[in-house]
C-alpha cells in the first residue's frame, strides 16, 4: 500500500503544472467556436471542409497536459512561424512570450486585438493568414505565453500559459492547446508575413509539430468559449518545465521509493 501511495505522489507531482483533463469549450453556434477555427485551418491546408462537427468532437486532439511551457525547435528561435487565425473578444487582448528561465525577459507578439474577426482564410494568396514573430529571448528555446486582457475602461489582467502563475487571480487554466500535427503536418497554407496586405503572401509548409492555441480572457473562465485569441504555432513542442519546489517534491518521492525497496530487500 505504501508503494502505491508513493507512486501516486510522484504522478501528482508531475501533473501539478497543467490540467490532466479536457476542458470542453462552450459552443454557441456563431461560426466562431473552437471547432470552427480548427476546421478553418484544416480546410486551408487540406481542402477538407467540416472536419469536426462540434467542440466535443475536436476534443480528440486536445493536449490534456504539459503545455504550460514550450520549446522552440526552429534553427533560429522566434522564426516559427507563428500564425494568427482570429479573435472573438469584447476585451482588448495582447499576446507576449517570455523566457522560461527568466520570465522578466519578454517579447510582445501582437497587441490590441478585439472584436470578432478572422485574420484571413489561409486558403488563397488574396486571403492569407497573418504571420507574427517574436524576438530571440536571449537564445533560450524554452518559453511561456502571456495574454493581457483589458476590459473597456477596466484594469488590464495578465493570464499565463502556466496555470500556477494565475493563482493570484483565479488559479485556472486560460489556455487550451490542440495538436494538428497529424492532420496538417506537411501541408501548405498561404501566409502574409506582416498582415499589411502588400501582396507579400507566400506558401508555407507546416512541419511535424503543429499546434493551435485558444485563450479565454474572462475571470473564472467567464463564458468559457476560449475563442478570445486563436493562433497556430509550428516548429515547437509543449515542454513541462518543473518548478524548483516541484523538483524537490519529485526527488523526495523517488527517494521514498528507493528506501522502501531497500527495506523490503
N, C-alpha and C positions, 0 to 999 in steps of 0.2 A: 504493500500500500504506500509506503514511504517513497518507493521508487517512482510510482505513478504520479504522486504529488509533485515531486521534483521535476519530472519531465514536463508536467503541465505548467509549472512555474517558468521553465525555460521557454516554452511555447508562448506563454502570455507575454514574457519579456520581449520576444521578437515582434509581437503584434502590437506593441504599445504605440508605434509611430504612425499607424494608419488604421482605417476601418477594415475589419475582416469579413464584412458582409456587404451585400449590394444595397445601394440606395436607389430606389425606383423613382425617377423624377416625375413630378406631376405632369399630366398630359392634358392640354387644353383644346387641341384640335384646331389651332390657329394657323398651322403651317410653319410655326417656329418652335415646335417641340424638339427635344433632343434627337429623336429618331429621324425627324425631318432634316435636320442639319447633317446627320450621318448619311442619310440617303442622298442628299445633295452632292456630297463629296464622292460617294461611290458612283453616282451617275456620271459625274465629270470625268472620273478615272476609267470607268469600265463601260459606260453606256447602258448599264442596267438600272432601271427605274424601280422605285418602291421596294427596295431590297428588304427593309424591315417594315412591319405593319404597325408597330407600336413601340413605346419606350420599354415595355416589358420584354418584347422580342429582342430588342437591342441589348438587353441585359446580358446576353450570352457572351458579349465581347467586353463587358465592363471589367476593368482591372480592380480586383477586390481589395488589394493592399499593396503597400510598397511603393506608392507614387508620391510620397512626401518630398523626396528629393530625386534628382535626375543626374545622369552622367551624359555629357556631350561627347558623341562618338565621331564628330566631324574632325577632319585634319586640322582645321583652324577653328577653335572654339567660337561660337556665335555665328557660324556660317551654315546653319541648319539645312535648308532654310526653314523658317517658321512662318506659317501662312494663316492670316486672319480669315475667318469664314463668315462670322456675323455676330450681331448683338441683338438683344431684345430686352432693354432695360430702361427703367424710369430714372435711374441714377446715372451720374457721370462716372465712368469707370476707367481707371488707369492700370496698365499691366507693367510689372517690372520683374527682373530676375535678380537674384543675389548670390554671392559666393557662399557655398555651404559652410566653408571653414571660417569665413569672415563675413557674417551677414550684413555688416555695415557697408560692405562694398557692393553697390547695386548699379544696375543699368536699366533705364526705362525703355520699354519696348514700344508701346504706343499709349496715347493719352486722350482723354476727353471723349470717349465713345459712349453714346447714349442713343435712345430711340430704338426703333425696330428696323433693322436693315441687314441685307446680305452684302458682303464685300466681293461682288462678282459671282459668277456661276462656276468658273474654272473650266468650263467645257469648251470655250472658244477663245480665240485671240482678242475678240472685241469685248469679252466679258470675263476677264481673268480674275483669279483670286488675288488678294493683296499680300505680298510678301513683307515680312518685317525681320529685323535682325537686332541683336544687342551687341554691345562692345565686349571685347575679351575681358573676362573677370580675372585679371592677373594670371591668366593661363591655367586657372583651376577648372577642370572639366566638370566638377560637381556643383550643382546649383539647385536653388529652390525658386518657387514663384511667389509673387505677391500681387494681389489685386486691391487697389484702393478705390473705394466707392464713396461718392459724395452725393447725398440726397439734395434736392433743390433747397438751397438756403440752409442746409444742415451741416453737420460736422463730419469730415472725412473719417472713414473706418477702413483699416487695412486688414485684409484676410490673407492667411498664409496657406501654402500648399501643405505645410506640416500642421495638422490639427492641434498638436500640443502647443503651438505658438498662438493659437486662438483662445487659450484658456482664460485670459483676462477679459475676453468678450463673451463668447458663449460656449467655447470648447468643442465646437462642432467642425466637421469636415465640409468646407465650402467648395471643394473642387472634385469633380469626377473625371476619370480617365477611361477612354475606350481604345482598345487595341485593334487597329485596322490593318495591321501588317499582313495578315493572311488574305485580305480582300483586295487591297490596292497596292501592296508592295510590288514594285517593278512596273507599275502603271504610270501613265503620264497625264498631267493636267497643265492648263495654261496659268501662268503666274505673272503678275506685274511687280517688278522689283521695288517700286516705291508707291504704288497706288495712285500715281498722279495722272494716269491716262494719257501718256505721251507716246503711245504706240511702241512701248518697250517690252511688251509681253513676250515671254518665251515659254517653251515647253519644258517642264520639269518632270523628271522621272524619279519616283519615290524609291528609297532603298528598302532594306528589310526590317526597319524598325520605325513604324509609322503609328502615331497616336493622335487622338483627338481629345481635347481638354474642354471641359464645361465648368462654368462658375455660377454660384448662387451669391447674390450681393446683399441679401437682407439678413438682419439679425435673426438668430434661431431658425435659419433656413427659410424664413418668410413663406413665400408661395411655393418654394421647393421645385421650381421649374428648371433650374440650372441652365438657363439659356442666356444669362446676362453678359457673358463673354464667351465666345467659342473660337477655337483656333486649332490648327493642325501643327504637329511638330514631327520632324524627321531626323534621322541620324542621332537619336537619343535613346536612352533606356532608363526606366524607373530604377532608382538605386537607393534603398533604405540606408541611411547613414545613422547608426545608433548614437544617441547622446552619451556623454561620459557616464552619467548615472545609470543609464540602461546597460552599458557595457559592464559596469560594476555588478549589477544585479545578475547579469548573464554569467559572469565569472563565478559569483557566489553559488549559483545553481549548478554549474559544471563541477565546481569543487565538491559540492554536496554529493553529486552523483558518484564522483571518483572515490570519496571517502566511504560511501555506502558499499560500493563494490569491494573495496579493500577489506572492510569489516566482515562482509559475508564470505570472502575467500579465506 
